[in-house]
Amino acid sequence: MSDTQSFWPVPHRDGEPAFWVCMSCLSEVFFRKVPMPDCPTCHGVSTYEAFTIEAIADWGTEELIAKANAAQQAANTEPAPASSAESAL
């Protein structure tokens, strides 16, 4: 049996941070989404705060920075959804 992680999409506007970091464990980061129902590492609920990639690079661990870069690369290679909150604005 395989567990599939589900996510809540986070609407994004130009100029707003796109990365969501778990403030409980500081070891999980997601690009324009947050996992539901909780953090996969520490199981914190509603513990995410938004940051830019530059801010994460300033204070994050090497592991967190690598996860942020991987999340951004994965988002850039995924096809855009047919309808999104961004296109509705």
Secondary structure, DSSP 4 states (H G I P E B T S, - for coil): -----EEEE----TTS--EEEETTTS--EEESEEEESS-TTT--SS-EEEE-HHHHHHHS-HHHHHHHHHHHHHHHHSPPPSS-HHHH-
